[in-house]
Amino acid sequence: MKVSIIGAGGLVGSCAAYALQCGGLAREIALLDVNVETAVGHALDLQHGSPSVADQTIVGGGYEHIPDSDIICITAGLRRKPDESRLDLINRNTDLFVQILRDVKAAGPKQSAIVLVVSNPVDILTYVAAGMLGLPTKQVIGLGTQLDTIRFCSLIAEELKAPPTQTKALILGEHGDTMVPIWSSAAIGSLPLEKFPGWTPALANQLFTRTRGSGAEVIKRKGGAGFAVGIAIRDVIDAVILDRKCLLPVSSVQSGCYGIHDVALSVPTVVGRAGVVDQLEIDLWPKEVQGLRASGAALRKTLDTVLPRIK
């Protein structure tokens, strides 16, 4: 399968390309960027490492790669400032994103193509993409809270000195200020987190607060996130390539899950070759459901101000 990354000249896009190369599953990785020279340079750099990694074709260029792409990953966008919320990006990023969508549509994507939106604010832009591209809604996925979820698990594992790969906990809702930690199903191995030695409600609050601020913390320390978001992108793309039908907290347009309609946000989602295979309404604590609905309401309010800009 061929994966095209739009915005691959930037930190997120190039890290995603590298993560996909290391995963070795994509047949071809195309790096697209407004700065074609940078995209071609990144592709050449990755190609040089291919003998030690996988038999893949890695190229740089522009929208000529869209028509034969199986997965189109959009990472292009303006970087979030240290004290700026993701939703504050909307006025700066919407016009750029809409033009990218028009260019993708004009290039003629496959009717079976999966579009993965990474650009922020991802939930708003996922909804916009689902409405503009003319593809089935299930084929438009936002990275959503997959990055928040793996950040969350990494911090829990670090604090409790547990294996990160055995630490399972979800963040759902908005990829932003109203994200919701799902403590009701959190576990290490098969042991519920609340029964793990050293676990306390105070520690739970501390870890979630740090998770919610992790993006800003990374921006403050190094200028922008790259490695972990590249891995999160690979999680979703690999699920599509292998038709894994695995459960991921990705963003998609909602039509009734947890009583939420007409916004894109993250719920437990089965992801496979067709994109969104199913959205599962797993049992949650009542306050978690309330949090999800509040997240949806906040996103709907933002959409109501954004959508008139693009019509």
C-alpha positions as CSV (number, residue, x, y, z in Angstrom):
1,M,0.0,0.0,0.0
2,K,1.1,3.6,-0.7
3,V,1.0,6.2,2.0
4,S,1.3,9.9,1.1
5,I,2.2,12.4,3.9
6,I,1.2,16.0,3.2
7,G,3.4,18.3,5.2
8,A,6.2,15.8,5.3
9,G,8.8,18.6,5.3
10,G,7.9,19.5,8.9
11,L,8.8,17.8,12.2
12,V,5.6,15.8,12.5
13,G,5.4,14.7,8.9
14,S,9.0,13.7,8.7
15,C,8.8,11.8,12.1
16,A,5.7,10.0,10.8
17,A,7.6,9.0,7.6
18,Y,10.5,7.7,9.7
19,A,8.2,5.7,12.0
20,L,6.5,4.2,8.9
21,Q,9.8,3.2,7.5
22,C,10.9,1.5,10.7
23,G,7.5,-0.3,10.7
24,G,8.3,-1.7,7.3
25,L,4.6,-2.3,6.3
26,A,3.9,0.4,3.6
27,R,5.0,-0.5,0.1
28,E,5.6,3.1,-0.8
29,I,5.9,6.3,1.3
30,A,5.5,9.6,-0.6
31,L,6.6,12.8,1.2
32,L,4.6,15.8,0.0
33,D,5.3,19.4,1.0
34,V,4.9,23.0,-0.2
35,N,8.7,23.0,-0.1
36,V,9.3,20.2,-2.5
37,E,13.1,20.4,-2.1
38,T,12.8,19.7,1.7
39,A,10.4,16.8,1.0
40,V,12.8,15.3,-1.6
41,G,15.7,15.8,0.8
42,H,13.9,13.9,3.6
43,A,12.9,11.1,1.2
44,L,16.5,10.8,0.0
45,D,17.7,10.7,3.7
46,L,15.2,7.9,4.5
47,Q,16.0,6.0,1.3
48,H,19.7,5.9,2.3
49,G,18.7,3.9,5.4
50,S,16.4,1.5,3.6
51,P,18.9,-1.4,3.1
52,S,19.0,-1.8,6.9
53,V,15.2,-1.5,7.4
54,A,12.8,-2.6,4.7
55,D,12.3,-3.0,0.9
56,Q,10.2,0.2,0.4
57,T,10.0,2.9,-2.2
58,I,10.4,6.4,-0.6
59,V,9.9,9.5,-2.7
60,G,9.3,13.2,-2.4
61,G,7.1,15.5,-4.5
62,G,3.6,17.0,-4.7
63,Y,0.0,16.2,-5.3
64,E,0.8,14.0,-8.3
65,H,1.2,11.2,-5.7
66,I,-2.4,11.5,-4.5
67,P,-4.3,9.5,-7.2
68,D,-2.6,6.2,-6.5
69,S,-2.3,6.6,-2.7
70,D,-4.2,4.2,-0.4
71,I,-3.7,6.3,2.7
72,I,-3.4,10.1,2.7
73,C,-2.0,11.5,5.9
74,I,-2.4,15.3,6.4
75,T,0.1,16.7,8.9
76,A,0.6,20.2,7.5
77,G,-0.3,23.1,9.8
78,L,1.0,26.0,11.8
79,R,2.7,25.1,15.0
80,R,0.9,25.7,18.3
81,K,2.5,28.4,20.5
82,P,3.5,27.4,24.1
83,D,0.5,29.1,25.8
84,E,-2.0,28.5,23.0
85,S,-4.8,25.9,23.2
86,R,-5.3,23.6,20.2
87,L,-8.7,25.2,19.6
88,D,-7.0,28.7,19.4
89,L,-5.3,27.4,16.3
90,I,-8.6,27.2,14.4
91,N,-8.5,30.7,13.0
92,R,-4.8,30.3,11.9
93,N,-5.1,26.8,10.4
94,T,-8.6,26.5,8.8
95,D,-7.8,28.4,5.6
96,L,-4.6,26.5,5.1
97,F,-6.3,23.2,5.7
98,V,-9.3,23.9,3.4
99,Q,-6.9,24.7,0.6
100,I,-5.1,21.4,1.1
101,L,-8.4,19.6,1.0
102,R,-9.3,21.3,-2.3
103,D,-5.9,20.4,-3.8
104,V,-6.4,16.7,-2.6
105,K,-9.9,16.6,-4.1
106,A,-8.7,18.2,-7.4
107,A,-5.9,15.6,-7.6
108,G,-8.4,12.8,-7.7
109,P,-7.9,10.4,-4.7
110,K,-9.1,6.8,-5.0
111,Q,-12.6,6.2,-3.9
112,S,-11.2,3.7,-1.4
113,A,-8.5,6.0,0.0
114,I,-8.3,6.5,3.8
115,V,-7.6,10.0,4.9
116,L,-5.9,10.5,8.3
117,V,-6.0,14.0,9.6
118,V,-3.3,15.0,12.1
119,S,-3.3,18.8,11.7
120,N,-4.7,20.7,14.7
121,P,-7.3,21.3,16.0
122,V,-7.7,17.8,14.8
123,D,-11.3,17.2,15.7
124,I,-12.5,20.3,14.0
125,L,-10.5,19.6,10.9
126,T,-11.5,16.0,10.7
127,Y,-15.2,17.1,10.6
128,V,-14.3,19.6,7.9
129,A,-12.5,17.0,5.9
130,A,-15.3,14.5,6.1
131,G,-17.7,17.2,4.7
132,M,-15.4,18.4,1.9
133,L,-13.6,15.4,0.4
134,G,-16.6,13.5,-1.1
135,L,-15.4,10.2,0.4
136,P,-17.5,8.0,2.7
137,T,-17.4,9.5,6.2
138,K,-15.9,6.3,7.6
139,Q,-12.8,6.7,5.5
140,V,-11.9,10.0,7.2
141,I,-10.2,9.5,10.5
142,G,-8.5,12.0,12.8
143,L,-5.5,11.1,15.0
144,G,-7.7,12.2,17.8
145,T,-6.6,11.2,21.3
146,Q,-4.3,8.4,20.2
147,L,-1.3,10.6,21.0
148,D,-2.8,11.6,24.4
149,T,-3.5,8.0,25.2
150,I,0.0,6.8,24.6
151,R,1.4,9.8,26.5
152,F,-1.0,9.0,29.4
153,C,0.1,5.3,29.5
154,S,3.8,6.3,29.4
155,L,3.4,8.6,32.3
156,I,1.4,6.1,34.4
157,A,4.0,3.4,33.6
158,E,6.9,5.7,34.6
159,E,5.3,6.7,37.9
160,L,4.5,3.1,38.9
161,K,7.6,1.6,37.4
162,A,5.4,-0.7,35.3
163,P,6.0,-2.0,31.7
164,P,4.7,0.7,29.3
165,T,3.4,-2.0,26.9
166,Q,1.3,-3.5,29.6
167,T,-0.1,-0.2,30.8
168,K,-3.6,0.3,29.3
169,A,-5.6,3.5,29.8
170,L,-7.7,5.6,27.4
171,I,-8.2,9.3,26.8
172,L,-11.4,10.0,24.9
173,G,-13.2,13.1,23.6
174,E,-11.5,16.2,22.3
175,H,-7.8,16.2,21.5
176,G,-7.5,19.3,23.6
177,D,-8.7,21.1,26.7
178,T,-11.9,19.0,27.3
179,M,-10.2,15.5,26.9
180,V,-11.6,12.9,29.2
181,P,-9.4,10.3,31.2
182,I,-11.1,6.9,31.3
183,W,-10.1,5.5,34.7
184,S,-12.9,3.0,34.7
185,S,-11.1,0.5,32.4
186,A,-7.4,1.5,33.2
187,A,-5.2,-1.5,34.0
188,I,-1.6,-2.8,34.1
189,G,-1.6,-6.3,32.7
190,S,-4.9,-7.6,33.8
191,L,-4.8,-5.8,37.2
192,P,-7.2,-2.8,37.5
193,L,-5.1,0.4,38.1
194,E,-6.9,1.2,41.3
195,K,-5.6,-2.0,42.8
196,F,-2.0,-1.5,41.7
197,P,0.5,-0.8,44.5
198,G,1.0,2.9,45.1
199,W,-2.1,4.0,43.2
200,T,-4.0,6.9,44.8
201,P,-6.7,9.4,43.6
202,A,-4.2,12.2,44.1
203,L,-1.7,10.5,41.8
204,A,-4.4,10.0,39.2
205,N,-5.2,13.7,39.2
206,Q,-1.5,14.6,39.0
207,L,-0.8,12.2,36.0
208,F,-3.9,13.4,34.0
209,T,-2.9,17.1,34.6
210,R,0.5,16.4,33.2
211,T,-0.9,14.4,30.3
212,R,-3.2,17.2,29.4
213,G,-0.2,19.6,29.4
214,S,2.2,17.3,27.7
215,G,2.0,18.9,24.3
216,A,2.7,22.4,25.7
217,E,5.6,20.9,27.9
218,V,7.3,19.4,24.8
219,I,6.8,22.6,22.8
220,K,8.4,24.6,25.7
221,R,11.4,22.2,26.0
222,K,12.2,21.5,22.3
223,G,9.9,23.5,20.1
224,G,7.5,20.9,19.0
225,A,6.5,17.2,19.4
226,G,7.6,14.8,16.7
227,F,8.7,11.3,17.8
228,A,5.7,10.2,19.8
229,V,3.2,11.7,17.3
230,G,5.0,9.8,14.6
231,I,4.5,6.6,16.5
232,A,0.8,7.5,17.1
233,I,0.3,8.0,13.4
234,R,2.0,4.7,12.6
235,D,-0.4,3.0,15.1
236,V,-3.4,4.1,13.0
237,I,-1.8,3.6,9.6
238,D,-0.6,0.1,10.5
239,A,-4.1,-0.8,11.7
240,V,-5.4,0.2,8.2
241,I,-2.6,-1.6,6.2
242,L,-3.0,-4.9,8.2
243,D,-6.8,-4.6,8.5
244,R,-6.2,-5.2,12.2
245,K,-9.6,-4.1,13.3
246,C,-8.0,-3.0,16.6
247,L,-9.6,-0.6,19.1
248,L,-8.0,2.9,18.9
249,P,-9.1,6.2,20.4
250,V,-9.3,8.1,17.1
251,S,-11.5,10.9,16.0
252,S,-14.4,10.4,13.6
253,V,-17.8,12.0,12.9
254,Q,-20.3,10.8,15.5
255,S,-23.9,9.8,14.9
256,G,-25.2,8.7,18.3
257,C,-22.4,7.0,20.2
258,Y,-22.9,8.1,23.9
259,G,-25.7,10.3,22.6
260,I,-23.2,12.5,20.7
261,H,-24.1,13.7,17.2
262,D,-22.7,15.9,14.4
263,V,-19.2,16.4,15.7
264,A,-15.9,14.6,15.3
265,L,-14.2,13.4,18.5
266,S,-12.6,10.2,19.9
267,V,-14.6,7.3,21.1
268,P,-13.4,3.6,21.2
269,T,-13.1,2.9,17.5
270,V,-12.4,-0.3,15.5
271,V,-9.9,0.6,12.8
272,G,-9.2,-1.5,9.7
273,R,-8.8,-1.4,5.9
274,A,-12.1,0.3,5.5
275,G,-11.3,3.0,8.0
276,V,-13.8,3.3,10.8
277,V,-15.2,-0.3,11.0
278,D,-17.2,0.4,14.2
279,Q,-17.6,2.8,17.1
280,L,-18.0,1.0,20.4
281,E,-20.1,2.3,23.3
282,I,-18.2,0.5,26.0
283,D,-19.3,0.8,29.7
284,L,-18.0,4.0,31.3
285,W,-18.6,5.6,34.6
286,P,-21.4,8.2,34.5
287,K,-19.0,11.1,35.0
288,E,-16.9,9.9,32.1
289,V,-20.0,9.9,29.8
290,Q,-20.9,13.4,31.0
291,G,-17.3,14.5,30.2
292,L,-17.6,13.1,26.7
293,R,-20.9,14.8,26.1
294,A,-19.4,18.1,27.4
295,S,-16.5,17.6,25.1
296,G,-18.9,17.2,22.1
297,A,-20.8,20.3,23.1
298,A,-17.6,22.4,23.3
299,L,-16.5,21.2,19.8
300,R,-20.0,21.8,18.3
301,K,-19.8,25.4,19.6
302,T,-16.5,25.9,17.8
303,L,-17.8,24.3,14.6
304,D,-20.7,26.7,14.6
305,T,-18.2,29.6,14.4
306,V,-15.9,27.8,11.9
307,L,-18.2,26.3,9.3
308,P,-19.4,29.7,7.9
309,R,-15.8,30.6,7.1
310,I,-15.5,27.7,4.6
311,K,-18.8,27.8,2.8
